[in-house]
Amino acid sequence: MNDFASEIKSAVNASARTALKLSAQELIRLSEPVVPVWTGKLRRTMRVKMEQGDVFVVAGDDTTPYAHRQYYSDLRHRGDVNKELLDLTALYRDAGGAKRRTGRGRKYLYARAYRLAIKNNAITKQQAPRWFERTIDKSETQQAMMDIFAGALKI
């Protein structure tokens, strides 16, 4: 009898972990439009991390030391932190700035784009994006995650 009970418990736990992971992946997918974008590295580092039965949604790694500041700080952004953040450097490229090759790299391009955006009032200081929190607070996100969880919780 104990073997049967432990098999059921094990099956339920495995199914719940899978369901949680799939729900967390949906949160990542729904959060993408409000994650700050420049090179796309921050978005590409978003992942589900599982530790001892707990599931975490994480953004950033050792190649994105700015992730913490981007998540928690009130910064200037192009776009709306509640809807969609836009690539700031595209503003500079669209103005013909990318045609001149300076050899100074991406930081130079970003600095030029930032100055142009300030000059044109194309960016505004906004509350910290906290993209995962903003996304999960939406009822449609919660419903989507619950639907995925329920669908994946098959024993």
C-alpha positions in Angstrom: 0.0 0.0 0.0 2.8 2.4 0.9 4.5 1.8 -2.5 1.2 2.7 -4.3 0.7 5.9 -2.3 4.3 7.0 -2.9 3.9 6.3 -6.6 0.9 8.5 -6.7 2.6 11.2 -4.7 5.6 11.1 -7.0 3.4 11.3 -10.1 1.4 14.3 -8.7 4.7 16.1 -7.8 6.2 15.5 -11.2 3.1 16.6 -12.9 2.8 19.7 -10.8 6.5 20.7 -11.5 5.9 20.3 -15.2 2.7 22.4 -15.0 4.5 25.1 -13.0 7.4 25.2 -15.5 5.0 25.6 -18.4 3.1 28.4 -16.6 6.3 30.2 -15.9 7.3 29.9 -19.5 4.0 31.6 -20.4 4.8 34.4 -18.0 8.1 34.9 -19.8 6.4 34.9 -23.2 3.8 37.5 -22.1 6.5 39.7 -20.4 8.7 40.0 -23.5 7.0 43.2 -24.9 7.7 45.2 -21.7 11.3 44.0 -21.2 13.8 46.8 -22.1 15.4 46.0 -25.5 18.6 47.1 -27.1 20.6 44.2 -28.3 17.9 41.7 -27.1 20.3 40.0 -24.7 18.2 40.8 -21.6 15.2 39.2 -23.3 17.2 36.2 -24.4 18.4 35.5 -20.8 14.9 35.2 -19.4 14.4 31.7 -18.2 12.7 29.3 -15.8 14.9 28.2 -12.9 13.8 25.2 -10.8 15.3 24.5 -7.4 14.1 21.9 -5.0 10.5 22.0 -6.1 10.4 25.8 -6.4 10.0 27.6 -9.7 11.6 31.0 -10.4 11.4 33.2 -13.5 14.8 34.9 -14.0 16.1 37.6 -16.3 19.8 38.3 -16.7 23.0 36.4 -16.0 26.7 37.2 -15.7 26.7 38.8 -19.2 23.9 41.2 -18.2 25.1 43.0 -15.1 22.7 45.8 -15.8 19.6 43.6 -15.5 19.1 44.4 -11.8 19.2 48.2 -12.4 16.9 47.8 -15.5 14.3 45.9 -13.4 14.2 48.0 -10.2 15.2 51.5 -11.2 13.1 54.4 -12.5 14.8 55.1 -15.8 14.1 56.8 -19.1 12.6 54.5 -21.7 11.3 54.8 -25.2 7.8 53.4 -25.2 5.6 52.5 -22.3 6.7 50.2 -19.5 3.1 49.0 -19.2 2.7 48.1 -22.9 5.8 47.9 -25.0 9.3 49.2 -24.7 11.1 50.1 -27.9 14.7 49.9 -29.1 16.2 53.3 -28.4 19.0 52.9 -30.9 16.5 52.4 -33.7 15.6 56.0 -33.3 19.1 57.0 -34.1 19.4 54.6 -37.0 16.1 55.8 -38.4 17.5 59.3 -38.4 20.4 58.2 -40.6 22.9 58.0 -37.8 23.9 54.5 -38.5 25.2 55.4 -42.0 28.3 56.9 -40.5 30.8 54.3 -39.3 32.8 55.6 -36.4 34.3 52.4 -35.2 33.3 53.2 -31.7 30.9 50.3 -31.2 27.5 49.8 -29.6 28.0 52.0 -26.6 28.7 55.0 -28.8 25.6 54.2 -30.8 23.5 54.0 -27.7 24.9 57.3 -26.3 24.2 59.1 -29.6 20.7 57.6 -29.7 20.1 58.6 -26.0 21.1 62.2 -26.7 18.9 62.3 -29.8 16.0 60.9 -27.9 16.4 63.5 -25.1 16.6 66.3 -27.7 13.4 65.1 -29.5 11.6 64.3 -26.2 11.3 60.7 -27.4 12.0 59.1 -24.0 10.4 59.7 -20.7 11.4 58.9 -17.1 9.1 56.1 -16.0 8.6 53.8 -13.0 10.8 50.8 -12.8 9.7 48.3 -15.5 9.5 45.2 -13.1 8.2 43.4 -16.1 7.4 40.1 -14.4 5.4 41.8 -11.7 3.5 44.1 -14.1 2.7 41.1 -16.4 1.5 38.7 -13.7 -0.7 41.4 -12.1 -2.9 41.4 -15.2 -6.0 39.2 -15.0 -5.5 37.9 -18.5 -2.0 36.7 -17.7 -3.3 35.0 -14.5 -6.0 33.3 -16.5 -3.6 32.1 -19.3 -1.2 30.7 -16.7 -4.0 28.9 -14.8 -5.3 27.4 -18.1 -1.8 26.2 -18.9 -1.3 24.8 -15.4 -4.7 23.0 -15.4 -4.0 21.6 -18.9 -0.6 20.3 -17.9 -1.7 18.9 -14.6 -2.5 15.5 -15.9 -1.9 12.4 -13.9 
